Amino acid sequence: MTDRGVPPLAGPGPPVQALAAVAEAGDLATDDLLDLLTVDVGGTEGEVVHQSHAFDLRRYEPAERRHATPVLLTYALVNRPYVLDLQPDRSVLRRLLESGFAVYLIDWAEPGRLDATLGLADYVRRFLDDCVTATLADAGTGDLHLLGYCMGGTMAAMYAAIEDDPLRSLTCMAAPIAFDGTGGVLETWATRLEPAALVEACGNVPGELLAGSFAMLEPVAHTVGKLVTLYERADDPAFVETFLRMERWIWDGVDVPGAVFREFLEELYRDDALLEGSVALRGDPVDLAAIDVPALHLVGEDDHLVPPASSRPLADAIGHDDQRILSAPVGHIGLSVSRTAHETVWPAVTDWLAARSDPAGGAGETRTAPDDRARARATVAAVSRRGAAELTADGGAVASPDGDDVED
């Protein structure tokens, strides 16, 4: 995976500074420190098949494609998606590839100053829909599996409530849905923040501000406890590499468009509008009961950011009979990077998706010829340009296109 703007060294968080202090004290060779700080993330190779100013859409091919139905992954707008491909033995992306799925990943771009007016309707009805269209065109299929993680899961559920025709299934992974005293520490934080004032001051909300704020939600665990663990295990290169990959991801934040940030906090976290059914995107109501595709719900039993009580209600809201909840004793990030999740959760996920997929080369797959694929991509590009024109006409602005415990 090639990342947008990932710095050459691990992030500037306090644990990295502490590791440097260990080296300075003579407990860690300088060369070893440099090797650890330059540890790779997102190493799976993919190809950008479609892009706009708001995202890159990457395709990843399995060694053997066994399923005609591809998987489209969408992560939150807050952090970078390589948490799904942190390292080879803890890569959600690789588990899907090993199971024979073609995988498409949305890598959301850093928003520009003019993007502060873009809201949830733009990201769900325009950008996510654009990625669905591009995935179908590139894969030559009529439908796909949509998998959303965290805020990406919330947006995926919104999309499915309005546009479920292209979906074979919906998987929501630690997705915040319910916020009536059930949203955990993030709900507490969100209800005490003034998002309108923050957006007025900053425009887009800085990723560094959000990373620091999230760390302070559990200050002891994210500062003192983390540093003690790192110091005690500084002579274990495998542990430190995984640790620093996590730190690189945590502090490699992405700014959040101001309007999205304000809407998410004011309408969802404060008003519980999604579960209440009062959210509308471009005039269309988001009715979770209208989701009419098989749904899989992934829950971290120890998730303090999106507790089970916040994500599980989606299963009750959806009207489809084919649903399953998978849970594991891990936290929010542990669902994607912990040893426990990769041993127990992801084999069950890939089996569930496989049972709801067309076989490669079967009736459900109509691979496009090169000329047809070029025409399909041209159609997708035209849709993107039309969407940009519509957004500008609506008064929006468009930039030019160019902690968990890692041992669990």
N, C-alpha and C positions, 0 to 999 in steps of 0.2 A: 504494500500500500504506500503510495507516495502522498505525503501530507502537505497541505497548504501551510507554508510558513512555519513549519516545526523547527524550533531552534536547534543548533548543533549540539548543545549540551542539555543535560537534564535541567528542569525548571529551577527557579531561584528560591524555592521554598526553604524553610528553616532546616529540614532534615538534610538537604544537600550541604548547607553551610556547616551543619554538625559533622557530616562526614569529612569535610575539608579540615575541620578541627582535629578529627581523629588522625588524619594523615599528618598534620602539622605536629602532633604529639609523638609521632614516630611509630604509631600502631598500624599504619597502613602505608605501603610504598606509594610514592607519587605516581609512578607509572600505572600501578593498579587503580589508583583513584581516577586517572584520566580514562582508563579503559571503562571503568564503571560509569563515569559521567557521560560517556559517548555511546552508551548502550542503545541499540536499535529498538524502534517500536514500529508497528505497522509494516512488517516485512513482507507480507504477501503481495505478489505482483498482480496489478490489475491495469485495465485500460480505460481511459476516459472515453465514453461513447456519446456523451451529451453534456453540455454545460451552458450556464447562463451566468450573469453577474452574481447570482444568488447561490449557486451550487455547482459542483462537479458530480456527475453521475458516472460511477466506475463499474465496469463489469469484471468479474472474476470467474474464470473457467475451471471446472474440475478436471482432474486427469481423465476421468471417464464420466460423461454425462449420462446419468441413469434416469433422470426425471426431466420431462419436457417443461414442467411448470417451474419457472424461476422464483427466486426469493428476493424481494426488495427490502433492504434494511434502511430504516431512518432513525437517526439518533436525535437527541435534544439539540436545541440551538445554543446551549450554554457551553458545552465542551466539544472537543474534537472526537470523531467517531473511532479513532484507532484504539479506544478501550475495548472494542470488539475484535481487535487483532493485536493484542498487547504483546504476545510472544507466542511462538509456535505451539507450545503445549497448553496454552490457555487462550486460544483464539476461537471465538464463536464463528468467525468467518471460515476458518479452516475446518471446523467440525461440519459445517454445511457443505463445503467443497468435498470433504472426504466421503460424505453421504451421497455424492453425485448430483448436487444441485448447482446450476448456474446461479451466481449471486451478484446482485446489483446493490451498490451502496451509495447513499446520498451523503456527500461531504459538503455540509453547509459552509458557505463562504463568510468571511469577516464582513459584516455590513459596513457600507460607507456612510458618510455623514448624511447623504440624501435619503438613506434607507430608514431613517428613524421613524418615518410615517407608515412603514409597512406593518400591517397587523396580521392577526391569525388568519383572516380570510385570504390574504395574499399567500401565506405559506401553505395553507391547506388546500384551498380551491385553485390556486394558480401554480405554485412551485411543486408541491407534492403531486398534484394531478399531472403536471408536465413530466415529472419523473416516471409516473406510472405509464403514461403514453409512450415515452421514449423507451422504457423497458420492454413493453409489449412489442414495439416496432423492431427493436434490436433483436429480441429473442424469437420473434416470429410466432408468438403465442397469443391466445385470446384472453388469458387471465394469468394471475400471479398470486403468490403468497406475500402478504404485507406484514412485516415484523417491525414494530416500533418499540423503542427502549426509552423509558423515563418520559420526558416531555414529548419525545417522538412517538411514544405509545399513545399519549393523549391525542396528538394530532392525527395519528393513524385511525383511532377510534372515531374522531370527528369526520374524517374522510369517509370511512366505511358507513357512517350513518347517513351520508348524502349520496355517495358514489360507490355502492358496493358491487355494481355490475362487473367491473374488471377484476374483482378479487375472488380467488379460490378459497382463501382463508385469511383470518386476521389473528395475529399473535401480538399481545400486549405484554411487555416485560417491565415490571415495576412501574406501571403507568399511573400517575396521579389522576384520580377520577372524582373521589368523594372528599369533601372538605367541610364537614360539620363536626369539628372536634376530632376528626379522624386523620388529619393530614400530618400529624407528627410535628417535629421541630420546624420543618419548613412552613407549616401552616402558622405556627406561633410567630415565626420570623415575619411571614408575609402580612399577618394582620397587624403588626406593629410598625410596618414600614409605610411611608407615604410615596407610592410609586409615581404619582403625578409630579411631585416636587423633584424627585430624582431624575425623571425623564426630562423635565423642564431644564434642569441644571446640566445634564450630561448629553441629552439627545439619545444616543445608544448607550446602554448600561455597560460599563467596562467589565470585561471578563475577569480582570485582576481583582476588582472590587467584589465580584460575586464569589470568586475562589476564596478570598480572605474572609468573607461573610460566612460562607459554608463551613470553613475551618473553625470559626468561632461559635458555631452552633454546638459543638462539643469540644470546648477549648482544651480540656485536660488530655483527652484522647488524641487530639490532633497536634498537640505541641509536646508536652512533657512525656506522655506515654509513648508516643511515636519515637521521640529522640532516644529514650532509654532503650527501647527495643533495638533501634538501629545501632547504638553504641555497643550493646551486648553481643550483637551478631555481625559486627563489622568484619570479622574474619571469615564469614561465610559468603563467598562470591555469588553463589546462586541466589541466596536470599537477598543480598544487596542489589543485584541486577533487577530482580523482580520489584523490589522496593522502589528503586529509582525509576523504573518504567512507570510505576504508579505516580510517583511524584512529578515526573515530567508531564504526565497527562493532567494531573490535578491543577498544576500551575500554568498549563498551556491553554488558557481559557479563550473563549470567543466572545466578543461583544454581542449583546442581545439587542435587536432593534427595539427602540423605545416603545412603539405602539404595542408590539407583541408583549413586552414585559408588563406594561400597564394593564392590558386586557387580561393576561393570565393571572395576575395577582388580584385585580379588582373584581373581575367577573367570576373566575373559577375559585380561587382560594377564599375570597371574602364572601361572595354571594352564593357559592356552591351551585353556580348556574348550569354547569354541564349536567350534573345529576338531576337538577330540577327541571331541565329541559327548556331553559330560557335563553340559550345561546343560539344566535343566528349568524350564518356566514353568507354574506352577499344576499341577504334576504331569505335564505333557506334555513329553516330550523334544524338544529342538530338534535335529532331524536334517537337516542341510543337504542331504543326498542325497535327501531327500523333496521338495525343491522341484521342482515339475513344471510350470513355466511358462517361456516364453522369457526369457532373462536377458541384460542388457547391463551391461558392466563398464567404468567410466570411471576411468582411471588417469593420475595426474600423474607423468611420468618423473622429475621433480626434486622430488617430494614428500618432505620430510624428516619431516613429522608422521605421515603414513601412507604409508610407502614402497610401491612396487609389490609387493615381496615380502610385504607384509602384506595387500594387497587382492586380488591375482591368485589366490591359492589358492581363493577362492570359486568360480571357474569350474571348477576341478578337482573341488570337492566336490559341486557341483550335478549332478544326474543327467540333466537335460534336454538334448536334442541341439541345440536352437536357442539358441546363445549367441554373443556377440561381445564382444571386448575392444577398446576404443578408447583410445589413449594419445596424449599430447601432451607436448612438452618444457616443461612448466610445473610449478608447485608446487601445494600443497594448495588454496590459495585461488585460484590462477591458473586452475583448472578452471572456476570460475564467473565470474571478473572480468577475465581477461586477454584482450587483443586476439587472441592466437593461438588460444585456445580458441573464441572466438566466430566466428572465420573458418574453423576446421577441424573442431572437435569437434561443436559444436551443430547445424550443418546435417546431419551424419551421424546424430546422435541423433534429430532430428525425423523424418528419413527412415525410420529404423529403426522408430520408434513408429508412424508413419503406415502402414507396410506391415503392421502388426499391429493395426490399428484397423478398426472398422466405419465406413462412410461416414455422414455426417450425413444423417438422414432415411431411412436404410436399415433393414434388418430388425433390426439390432442395437440400434436406438434406439427406445425407447418413452417419449416425453416425457410427463410426468405433467401432468394438468390441475391448476389452482390448488387445487381442493378436495382432490384426491388428494395433492398435494404437502404441503398442510397436515396431512393425516392421517399422511403418512409422517414429517414432522418431529415430530409428536406421539409417534409410535412410537419414534423415535430418542431423544427426551427421556425416554420411559419406560424405555428400555434404560439410559440414563445414570443415572437415579435408582436402578434396580435394581442397577447396578454399584456405586454408592456404598454402597447398603445392604449388599451382599455384602462389600465391602471393610471396612466398619465391623465387620461380624460377624466378619471374620477377624482383627480386632485392629488394623487400620490406622486412620489418622485422616484425615478428609476435611474440607477447609476449606469454608465455605459457598460455593455457586455464585454469584455476582455477575459479508601480508608478502611476502605474495608481492610480486614485482616487478609493479607495476600496468601497466608498459609492455609486458610480454610479450604 
